[in-house]
Amino acid sequence: MPRLVFISLLVLMCTALAGCGQKGPLVRPDGSAPAAAHSAPAPVPTLPIPTTDDGR
């Protein structure tokens, strides 16, 4: 009997987890526009590689 209860609860939980969630695109409940997207950080300026005068 305890094994049957355990298996039944396991099947019920798996079914509940498989069925939860909204399908399709996400929308805001109030219908407002999404927030502005974050921009990428500014690139870090690179310094020129120093060269030696002896040909290396």
Z-matrix of the N, CA and C atoms (Angstrom, degrees):
N
C 1 1.462
C 2 1.534 1 112.10
N 3 1.372 2 119.32 1 -47.42
C 4 1.475 3 118.32 2 179.25
C 5 1.536 4 111.70 3 -61.96
N 6 1.328 5 116.40 4 -33.56
C 7 1.461 6 118.93 5 179.99
C 8 1.532 7 110.35 6 -66.91
N 9 1.309 8 118.20 7 -38.85
C 10 1.455 9 122.67 8 178.58
C 11 1.530 10 110.57 9 -64.76
N 12 1.323 11 116.53 10 -40.64
C 13 1.472 12 120.71 11 177.96
C 14 1.530 13 109.96 12 -64.67
N 15 1.329 14 116.95 13 -43.47
C 16 1.462 15 121.33 14 179.78
C 17 1.529 16 110.70 15 -61.91
N 18 1.305 17 117.41 16 -46.66
C 19 1.463 18 120.91 17 -179.28
C 20 1.526 19 110.53 18 -65.43
N 21 1.338 20 116.83 19 -40.01
C 22 1.463 21 120.24 20 178.76
C 23 1.524 22 111.38 21 -63.33
N 24 1.338 23 117.04 22 -42.82
C 25 1.465 24 120.29 23 178.13
C 26 1.521 25 111.61 24 -66.63
N 27 1.323 26 116.79 25 -37.44
C 28 1.455 27 121.11 26 178.61
C 29 1.531 28 110.86 27 -64.09
N 30 1.317 29 116.78 28 -43.89
C 31 1.465 30 120.76 29 178.34
C 32 1.526 31 110.14 30 -65.80
N 33 1.311 32 117.25 31 -40.76
C 34 1.467 33 121.04 32 179.28
C 35 1.529 34 111.15 33 -63.36
N 36 1.327 35 117.43 34 -43.55
C 37 1.467 36 120.49 35 179.67
C 38 1.522 37 111.09 36 -66.49
N 39 1.315 38 117.55 37 -41.06
C 40 1.471 39 120.11 38 178.51
C 41 1.520 40 111.10 39 -63.66
N 42 1.325 41 116.75 40 -40.29
C 43 1.467 42 120.51 41 178.51
C 44 1.528 43 110.50 42 -65.60
N 45 1.321 44 116.93 43 -41.88
C 46 1.465 45 120.47 44 179.92
C 47 1.521 46 110.97 45 -64.90
N 48 1.333 47 117.12 46 -41.24
C 49 1.466 48 119.83 47 -179.76
C 50 1.521 49 111.66 48 -69.76
N 51 1.310 50 117.68 49 -34.10
C 52 1.462 51 120.64 50 179.73
C 53 1.522 52 111.05 51 -71.79
N 54 1.318 53 117.88 52 -28.15
C 55 1.456 54 120.80 53 -176.47
C 56 1.507 55 114.49 54 -93.82
N 57 1.329 56 118.69 55 -7.28
C 58 1.465 57 119.07 56 -176.75
C 59 1.519 58 110.47 57 -84.05
N 60 1.292 59 116.25 58 158.36
C 61 1.459 60 121.26 59 178.40
C 62 1.504 61 111.65 60 105.52
N 63 1.316 62 115.56 61 152.67
C 64 1.453 63 121.44 62 -179.96
C 65 1.513 64 108.59 63 -92.46
N 66 1.279 65 116.27 64 134.32
C 67 1.459 66 121.19 65 176.21
C 68 1.522 67 108.42 66 -91.78
N 69 1.302 68 116.86 67 145.05
C 70 1.461 69 120.68 68 177.69
C 71 1.514 70 111.68 69 96.13
N 72 1.330 71 117.12 70 -172.34
C 73 1.465 72 120.74 71 -176.71
C 74 1.523 73 111.72 72 -69.60
N 75 1.313 74 115.13 73 147.80
C 76 1.457 75 120.44 74 178.61
C 77 1.519 76 109.62 75 -79.54
N 78 1.300 77 116.96 76 137.90
C 79 1.460 78 122.25 77 178.94
C 80 1.515 79 109.37 78 -131.75
N 81 1.312 80 115.94 79 153.41
C 82 1.461 81 120.18 80 176.05
C 83 1.520 82 108.64 81 -81.67
N 84 1.342 83 117.36 82 140.87
C 85 1.459 84 119.25 83 -178.70
C 86 1.522 85 113.87 84 -62.61
N 87 1.345 86 117.94 85 -31.92
C 88 1.458 87 119.92 86 -179.16
C 89 1.527 88 113.08 87 -87.15
N 90 1.313 89 118.35 88 -5.22
C 91 1.457 90 122.23 89 176.73
C 92 1.507 91 114.88 90 80.23
N 93 1.340 92 117.50 91 10.20
C 94 1.469 93 119.19 92 -178.37
C 95 1.531 94 109.83 93 -75.95
N 96 1.306 95 114.36 94 163.26
C 97 1.459 96 120.87 95 -179.93
C 98 1.530 97 109.72 96 -72.46
N 99 1.318 98 117.19 97 151.74
C 100 1.463 99 119.56 98 178.34
C 101 1.527 100 111.58 99 -67.40
N 102 1.305 101 116.38 100 157.72
C 103 1.461 102 121.60 101 178.89
C 104 1.525 103 109.56 102 -66.77
N 105 1.323 104 115.68 103 159.03
C 106 1.459 105 120.57 104 179.32
C 107 1.523 106 109.81 105 -62.13
N 108 1.299 107 115.42 106 141.63
C 109 1.460 108 120.56 107 -179.90
C 110 1.523 109 109.79 108 -71.60
N 111 1.299 110 116.22 109 148.35
C 112 1.461 111 120.89 110 177.39
C 113 1.520 112 108.56 111 -76.15
N 114 1.321 113 115.18 112 138.40
C 115 1.456 114 118.60 113 178.19
C 116 1.524 115 109.43 114 -89.17
N 117 1.284 116 115.48 115 158.67
C 118 1.456 117 121.10 116 178.67
C 119 1.525 118 109.40 117 -70.35
N 120 1.319 119 117.88 118 148.61
C 121 1.467 120 119.35 119 178.45
C 122 1.526 121 110.53 120 -65.69
N 123 1.316 122 114.88 121 153.91
C 124 1.460 123 120.23 122 179.89
C 125 1.521 124 109.59 123 -64.74
N 126 1.330 125 117.49 124 141.92
C 127 1.466 126 119.64 125 179.50
C 128 1.532 127 110.72 126 -66.77
N 129 1.309 128 114.49 127 145.57
C 130 1.463 129 120.90 128 179.04
C 131 1.522 130 107.78 129 -79.43
N 132 1.331 131 116.93 130 127.32
C 133 1.476 132 117.99 131 179.88
C 134 1.528 133 110.33 132 -66.28
N 135 1.308 134 115.51 133 139.64
C 136 1.467 135 120.20 134 179.52
C 137 1.517 136 109.34 135 -99.93
N 138 1.304 137 114.21 136 146.98
C 139 1.462 138 120.20 137 178.62
C 140 1.515 139 108.70 138 -93.01
N 141 1.341 140 117.54 139 147.75
C 142 1.464 141 119.13 140 178.68
C 143 1.534 142 110.11 141 -66.21
N 144 1.308 143 115.35 142 148.17
C 145 1.464 144 120.84 143 178.89
C 146 1.530 145 107.85 144 -77.15
N 147 1.334 146 115.44 145 123.94
C 148 1.480 147 116.71 146 -179.14
C 149 1.522 148 111.06 147 -69.99
N 150 1.295 149 115.18 148 142.31
C 151 1.465 150 120.04 149 178.53
C 152 1.523 151 107.50 150 -117.21
N 153 1.308 152 114.77 151 152.80
C 154 1.466 153 119.50 152 178.41
C 155 1.537 154 109.20 153 -97.61
N 156 1.302 155 114.62 154 156.61
C 157 1.457 156 119.46 155 -177.92
C 158 1.528 157 112.58 156 -82.96
N 159 1.337 158 118.45 157 -8.72
C 160 1.465 159 119.65 158 -176.70
C 161 1.533 160 112.49 159 -91.53
N 162 1.322 161 118.73 160 13.76
C 163 1.459 162 121.82 161 172.33
C 164 1.513 163 115.53 162 89.09
N 165 1.301 164 119.09 163 9.64
C 166 1.463 165 120.27 164 179.33
C 167 1.475 166 111.69 165 -84.74
